[in-house]
Amino acid sequence: QVQLVESGGGLVQPGASLRLSCAASGFTFSRYVMRWYRQAPGKERELFAAITSTGNITNTAGSVKGRFTISRDNAKKTVYLQMNSLKLEDTAVYYCNAWWVGPAYWGQGTQVTVSS
Protein backbone atom coordinates (compact mmCIF):
# COMPACT_ATOMS: atom_id res chain seq x y z
CA GLN A 1 0.00 0.00 0.00
CA VAL A 2 0.98 3.63 -0.36
CA GLN A 3 3.13 4.96 2.44
CA LEU A 4 4.89 8.23 3.15
CA VAL A 5 6.90 8.15 6.34
CA GLU A 6 8.45 11.36 7.66
CA SER A 7 11.35 11.35 10.08
CA GLY A 8 13.97 13.69 11.50
CA GLY A 9 11.84 15.99 13.58
CA GLY A 10 12.69 16.95 17.12
CA LEU A 11 13.29 19.68 19.67
CA VAL A 12 15.97 22.23 18.80
CA GLN A 13 17.06 25.70 19.82
CA PRO A 14 16.64 28.78 17.63
CA GLY A 15 19.35 28.97 14.98
CA ALA A 16 19.80 25.21 14.78
CA SER A 17 19.39 22.99 11.73
CA LEU A 18 17.39 19.86 11.07
CA ARG A 19 16.95 17.62 8.06
CA LEU A 20 13.63 15.93 7.55
CA SER A 21 13.22 12.87 5.37
CA CYS A 22 10.13 11.39 3.80
CA ALA A 23 10.43 7.83 2.56
CA ALA A 24 7.91 6.70 -0.03
CA SER A 25 6.64 3.27 -0.99
CA GLY A 26 3.74 1.71 -2.83
CA PHE A 27 3.69 4.07 -5.82
CA THR A 28 5.96 5.25 -8.63
CA PHE A 29 7.79 7.94 -6.70
CA SER A 30 9.69 9.34 -9.67
CA ARG A 31 6.46 10.46 -11.35
CA TYR A 32 5.24 12.53 -8.46
CA VAL A 33 5.66 16.14 -7.48
CA MET A 34 6.66 16.16 -3.84
CA ARG A 35 5.67 18.90 -1.43
CA TRP A 36 6.20 19.82 2.18
CA TYR A 37 3.44 21.32 4.28
CA ARG A 38 3.38 22.34 7.89
CA GLN A 39 0.72 23.04 10.44
CA ALA A 40 1.38 25.14 13.50
CA PRO A 41 -0.89 24.99 16.55
CA GLY A 42 -4.13 26.79 15.88
CA LYS A 43 -3.27 27.48 12.24
CA GLU A 44 -4.17 25.99 8.90
CA ARG A 45 -1.88 23.63 7.09
CA GLU A 46 0.33 25.57 4.71
CA LEU A 47 2.30 24.57 1.64
CA PHE A 48 5.81 25.98 1.65
CA ALA A 49 8.06 23.81 -0.52
CA ALA A 50 7.73 21.76 -3.69
CA ILE A 51 9.96 19.87 -6.09
CA THR A 52 9.22 18.48 -9.53
CA SER A 53 9.33 14.78 -10.29
CA THR A 54 12.85 14.95 -11.70
CA GLY A 55 14.07 17.39 -9.09
CA ASN A 56 15.10 20.00 -11.62
CA ILE A 57 12.77 22.68 -10.28
CA THR A 58 12.22 23.56 -6.66
CA ASN A 59 10.26 26.27 -4.97
CA THR A 60 10.05 27.52 -1.44
CA ALA A 61 7.77 30.24 -0.25
CA GLY A 62 7.06 32.64 2.54
CA SER A 63 9.12 32.86 5.64
CA VAL A 64 11.19 29.75 4.89
CA LYS A 65 12.62 31.07 1.64
CA GLY A 66 16.37 31.18 1.84
CA ARG A 67 16.48 29.02 4.96
CA PHE A 68 14.86 25.74 3.87
CA THR A 69 15.85 23.58 0.90
CA ILE A 70 13.84 20.76 -0.62
CA SER A 71 15.57 17.94 -2.50
CA ARG A 72 14.88 14.38 -3.56
CA ASP A 73 16.61 11.13 -4.39
CA ASN A 74 14.47 9.12 -6.77
CA ALA A 75 16.69 6.06 -6.42
CA LYS A 76 16.01 6.06 -2.68
CA LYS A 77 12.37 7.17 -3.11
CA THR A 78 12.97 9.86 -0.55
CA VAL A 79 12.38 13.59 -0.36
CA TYR A 80 14.31 15.78 2.05
CA LEU A 81 13.87 19.12 3.74
CA GLN A 82 17.00 20.81 4.99
CA MET A 83 16.01 23.43 7.54
CA ASN A 84 18.59 25.98 8.63
CA SER A 85 18.43 28.97 10.96
CA LEU A 86 15.33 27.63 12.63
CA LYS A 87 13.07 30.13 14.35
CA LEU A 88 10.48 29.81 17.09
CA GLU A 89 7.75 30.28 14.49
CA ASP A 90 8.91 27.22 12.59
CA THR A 91 7.38 25.06 15.32
CA ALA A 92 4.82 22.85 13.60
CA VAL A 93 3.97 19.38 12.44
CA TYR A 94 5.65 18.85 9.08
CA TYR A 95 3.97 16.70 6.42
CA CYS A 96 5.16 15.43 3.09
CA ASN A 97 2.74 15.13 0.20
CA ALA A 98 2.92 13.33 -3.14
CA TRP A 99 0.84 14.48 -6.09
CA TRP A 100 0.64 13.46 -9.72
CA VAL A 101 -2.87 12.75 -10.88
CA GLY A 102 -5.86 12.10 -8.70
CA PRO A 103 -5.82 12.45 -4.93
CA ALA A 104 -2.55 13.31 -3.25
CA TYR A 105 -0.88 11.08 -0.71
CA TRP A 106 0.04 12.28 2.78
CA GLY A 107 2.44 11.21 5.45
CA GLN A 108 1.57 11.09 9.13
CA GLY A 109 3.72 14.10 9.99
CA THR A 110 6.73 14.75 12.16
CA GLN A 111 6.88 17.30 14.97
CA VAL A 112 9.44 20.07 14.86
CA THR A 113 9.69 22.19 17.98
CA VAL A 114 11.97 25.21 18.16
CA SER A 115 12.36 26.46 21.69
CA SER A 116 14.92 28.25 23.78
MIDOSE-1310 file (N, C-alpha, C; in nm, 2 decimals, decimal comma, always signed):
residues 116
qvql	+0,08/-0,12/+0,00/+0,00/+0,00/+0,00/+0,09/+0,12/+0,00; +0,03/+0,24/-0,03/+0,10/+0,36/-0,04/+0,14/+0,41/+0,10; +0,26/+0,44/+0,12/+0,31/+0,50/+0,24/+0,41/+0,61/+0,22; +0,39/+0,71/+0,30/+0,49/+0,82/+0,31/+0,52/+0,83/+0,46
vesg	+0,65/+0,82/+0,49/+0,69/+0,82/+0,63/+0,79/+0,92/+0,66; +0,75/+1,03/+0,73/+0,84/+1,14/+0,77/+0,93/+1,10/+0,89; +1,05/+1,15/+0,89/+1,14/+1,14/+1,01/+1,23/+1,25/+1,02; +1,30/+1,27/+1,13/+1,40/+1,37/+1,15/+1,35/+1,49/+1,23
gglv	+1,23/+1,49/+1,27/+1,18/+1,60/+1,36/+1,24/+1,59/+1,50; +1,22/+1,69/+1,58/+1,27/+1,70/+1,71/+1,26/+1,83/+1,78; +1,33/+1,84/+1,89/+1,33/+1,97/+1,97/+1,47/+2,03/+1,95; +1,47/+2,15/+1,90/+1,60/+2,22/+1,88/+1,59/+2,37/+1,93
qpga	+1,70/+2,43/+1,94/+1,71/+2,57/+1,98/+1,70/+2,66/+1,86; +1,66/+2,78/+1,88/+1,66/+2,88/+1,76/+1,80/+2,89/+1,70; +1,81/+2,89/+1,57/+1,93/+2,90/+1,50/+1,99/+2,76/+1,46; +1,93/+2,66/+1,51/+1,98/+2,52/+1,48/+1,93/+2,48/+1,34
slrl	+1,98/+2,36/+1,30/+1,94/+2,30/+1,17/+1,88/+2,16/+1,20; +1,79/+2,12/+1,11/+1,74/+1,99/+1,11/+1,72/+1,94/+0,96; +1,73/+1,81/+0,94/+1,70/+1,76/+0,81/+1,58/+1,66/+0,82; +1,47/+1,69/+0,76/+1,36/+1,59/+0,76/+1,37/+1,50/+0,63
scaa	+1,33/+1,38/+0,65/+1,32/+1,29/+0,54/+1,18/+1,24/+0,52; +1,14/+1,20/+0,40/+1,01/+1,14/+0,38/+1,04/+1,02/+0,28; +1,02/+0,90/+0,34/+1,04/+0,78/+0,26/+0,91/+0,73/+0,20; +0,91/+0,71/+0,07/+0,79/+0,67/+0,00/+0,79/+0,52/-0,04
sgft	+0,68/+0,46/-0,05/+0,66/+0,33/-0,10/+0,52/+0,31/-0,15; +0,51/+0,21/-0,24/+0,37/+0,17/-0,28/+0,32/+0,25/-0,40; +0,41/+0,34/-0,46/+0,37/+0,41/-0,58/+0,50/+0,45/-0,66; +0,48/+0,49/-0,78/+0,60/+0,53/-0,86/+0,65/+0,66/-0,83
fsry	+0,73/+0,67/-0,73/+0,78/+0,79/-0,67/+0,83/+0,89/-0,77; +0,90/+0,84/-0,87/+0,97/+0,93/-0,97/+0,87/+1,01/-1,06; +0,75/+0,98/-1,05/+0,65/+1,05/-1,13/+0,58/+1,16/-1,06; +0,60/+1,16/-0,93/+0,52/+1,25/-0,85/+0,60/+1,38/-0,81
vmrw	+0,52/+1,49/-0,81/+0,57/+1,61/-0,75/+0,56/+1,59/-0,60; +0,66/+1,63/-0,53/+0,67/+1,62/-0,38/+0,66/+1,75/-0,32; +0,59/+1,76/-0,21/+0,57/+1,89/-0,14/+0,58/+1,87/+0,01; +0,62/+1,98/+0,07/+0,62/+1,98/+0,22/+0,52/+2,09/+0,26
yrqa	+0,44/+2,04/+0,36/+0,34/+2,13/+0,43/+0,38/+2,13/+0,58; +0,33/+2,23/+0,64/+0,34/+2,23/+0,79/+0,21/+2,29/+0,85; +0,19/+2,25/+0,97/+0,07/+2,30/+1,04/+0,11/+2,34/+1,19; +0,11/+2,47/+1,22/+0,14/+2,51/+1,35/+0,01/+2,51/+1,44
pgke	+0,03/+2,50/+1,57/-0,09/+2,50/+1,66/-0,18/+2,61/+1,63; -0,31/+2,58/+1,61/-0,41/+2,68/+1,59/-0,42/+2,74/+1,45; -0,33/+2,69/+1,36/-0,33/+2,75/+1,22/-0,36/+2,64/+1,12; -0,39/+2,69/+1,00/-0,42/+2,60/+0,89/-0,29/+2,54/+0,84
relf	-0,30/+2,42/+0,77/-0,19/+2,36/+0,71/-0,15/+2,45/+0,59; -0,02/+2,47/+0,58/+0,03/+2,56/+0,47/+0,14/+2,48/+0,39; +0,13/+2,51/+0,26/+0,23/+2,46/+0,16/+0,35/+2,56/+0,16; +0,47/+2,51/+0,17/+0,58/+2,60/+0,16/+0,70/+2,55/+0,08
aait	+0,69/+2,43/+0,03/+0,81/+2,38/-0,05/+0,76/+2,27/-0,15; +0,81/+2,28/-0,27/+0,77/+2,18/-0,37/+0,89/+2,15/-0,46; +0,89/+2,03/-0,52/+1,00/+1,99/-0,61/+0,93/+1,90/-0,72; +0,98/+1,92/-0,84/+0,92/+1,85/-0,95/+0,97/+1,70/-0,95
stgn	+0,91/+1,62/-1,03/+0,93/+1,48/-1,03/+1,08/+1,44/-1,06; +1,14/+1,52/-1,14/+1,28/+1,50/-1,17/+1,38/+1,57/-1,08; +1,32/+1,66/-1,00/+1,41/+1,74/-0,91/+1,47/+1,86/-0,97; +1,44/+1,89/-1,10/+1,51/+2,00/-1,16/+1,45/+2,14/-1,13
itnt	+1,34/+2,14/-1,07/+1,28/+2,27/-1,03/+1,23/+2,25/-0,89; +1,27/+2,35/-0,80/+1,22/+2,36/-0,67/+1,16/+2,49/-0,64; +1,08/+2,50/-0,54/+1,03/+2,63/-0,50/+1,00/+2,63/-0,35; +1,04/+2,73/-0,28/+1,00/+2,75/-0,14/+0,94/+2,89/-0,13
agsv	+0,86/+2,90/-0,03/+0,78/+3,02/-0,03/+0,77/+3,08/+0,12; +0,73/+3,20/+0,13/+0,71/+3,26/+0,25/+0,83/+3,28/+0,34; +0,81/+3,26/+0,47/+0,91/+3,29/+0,56/+1,03/+3,19/+0,56; +1,01/+3,07/+0,49/+1,12/+2,97/+0,49/+1,22/+3,00/+0,37
kgrf	+1,18/+3,08/+0,28/+1,26/+3,11/+0,16/+1,40/+3,15/+0,21; +1,50/+3,08/+0,15/+1,64/+3,12/+0,18/+1,69/+3,04/+0,30; +1,60/+2,98/+0,38/+1,65/+2,90/+0,50/+1,63/+2,75/+0,48; +1,52/+2,71/+0,41/+1,49/+2,57/+0,39/+1,51/+2,53/+0,24
tisr	+1,56/+2,41/+0,22/+1,58/+2,36/+0,09/+1,52/+2,22/+0,07; +1,44/+2,20/-0,03/+1,38/+2,08/-0,06/+1,47/+2,01/-0,17; +1,48/+1,87/-0,15/+1,56/+1,79/-0,25/+1,50/+1,65/-0,25; +1,54/+1,57/-0,35/+1,49/+1,44/-0,36/+1,59/+1,35/-0,41
dnak	+1,58/+1,22/-0,38/+1,66/+1,11/-0,44/+1,56/+1,01/-0,49; +1,54/+1,00/-0,62/+1,45/+0,91/-0,68/+1,49/+0,77/-0,66; +1,62/+0,74/-0,66/+1,67/+0,61/-0,64/+1,63/+0,55/-0,50; +1,63/+0,64/-0,41/+1,60/+0,61/-0,27/+1,45/+0,63/-0,24
ktvy	+1,38/+0,69/-0,33/+1,24/+0,72/-0,31/+1,22/+0,80/-0,19; +1,30/+0,90/-0,18/+1,30/+0,99/-0,06/+1,30/+1,13/-0,09; +1,23/+1,21/-0,02/+1,24/+1,36/-0,04/+1,29/+1,41/+0,10; +1,37/+1,52/+0,09/+1,43/+1,58/+0,20/+1,39/+1,72/+0,22
lqmn	+1,40/+1,77/+0,34/+1,39/+1,91/+0,37/+1,50/+1,95/+0,47; +1,59/+2,03/+0,42/+1,70/+2,08/+0,50/+1,65/+2,21/+0,55; +1,65/+2,22/+0,69/+1,60/+2,34/+0,75/+1,72/+2,41/+0,83; +1,75/+2,53/+0,80/+1,86/+2,60/+0,86/+1,80/+2,72/+0,93
slkl	+1,88/+2,77/+1,03/+1,84/+2,90/+1,10/+1,70/+2,89/+1,15; +1,67/+2,78/+1,22/+1,53/+2,76/+1,26/+1,49/+2,87/+1,36; +1,36/+2,91/+1,35/+1,31/+3,01/+1,43/+1,19/+2,95/+1,52; +1,16/+3,03/+1,62/+1,05/+2,98/+1,71/+0,92/+2,95/+1,63
edta	+0,90/+3,04/+1,53/+0,78/+3,03/+1,45/+0,78/+2,91/+1,35; +0,89/+2,84/+1,34/+0,89/+2,72/+1,26/+0,83/+2,60/+1,33; +0,80/+2,62/+1,46/+0,74/+2,51/+1,53/+0,61/+2,46/+1,47; +0,60/+2,34/+1,43/+0,48/+2,29/+1,36/+0,50/+2,14/+1,34
vyyc	+0,39/+2,07/+1,30/+0,40/+1,94/+1,24/+0,42/+1,95/+1,09; +0,52/+1,88/+1,05/+0,56/+1,88/+0,91/+0,52/+1,76/+0,84; +0,45/+1,78/+0,72/+0,40/+1,67/+0,64/+0,46/+1,67/+0,50; +0,48/+1,55/+0,45/+0,52/+1,54/+0,31/+0,39/+1,50/+0,23
naww	+0,39/+1,53/+0,11/+0,27/+1,51/+0,02/+0,32/+1,47/-0,12; +0,26/+1,38/-0,18/+0,29/+1,33/-0,31/+0,17/+1,35/-0,40; +0,20/+1,42/-0,52/+0,08/+1,45/-0,61/+0,13/+1,43/-0,75; +0,04/+1,36/-0,83/+0,06/+1,35/-0,97/-0,07/+1,36/-1,04
vgpa	-0,15/+1,26/-1,04/-0,29/+1,27/-1,09/-0,38/+1,21/-0,98; -0,50/+1,26/-0,97/-0,59/+1,21/-0,87/-0,55/+1,26/-0,73; -0,60/+1,20/-0,63/-0,58/+1,24/-0,49/-0,43/+1,24/-0,45; -0,39/+1,33/-0,37/-0,26/+1,33/-0,33/-0,24/+1,24/-0,21
ywgq	-0,12/+1,19/-0,19/-0,09/+1,11/-0,07/-0,02/+1,19/+0,04; -0,05/+1,15/+0,16/+0,00/+1,23/+0,28/+0,08/+1,14/+0,37; +0,18/+1,19/+0,43/+0,24/+1,12/+0,54/+0,17/+1,15/+0,67; +0,22/+1,09/+0,78/+0,16/+1,11/+0,91/+0,21/+1,23/+0,99
gtqv	+0,32/+1,29/+0,94/+0,37/+1,41/+1,00/+0,48/+1,38/+1,10; +0,57/+1,48/+1,12/+0,67/+1,47/+1,22/+0,68/+1,61/+1,29; +0,69/+1,61/+1,42/+0,69/+1,73/+1,50/+0,82/+1,80/+1,50; +0,83/+1,92/+1,47/+0,94/+2,01/+1,49/+0,91/+2,12/+1,59
tvss	+0,99/+2,12/+1,69/+0,97/+2,22/+1,80/+1,10/+2,30/+1,81; +1,08/+2,43/+1,80/+1,20/+2,52/+1,82/+1,17/+2,60/+1,94; +1,26/+2,58/+2,04/+1,24/+2,65/+2,17/+1,37/+2,68/+2,23; +1,37/+2,79/+2,31/+1,49/+2,82/+2,38/+1,48/+2,78/+2,52
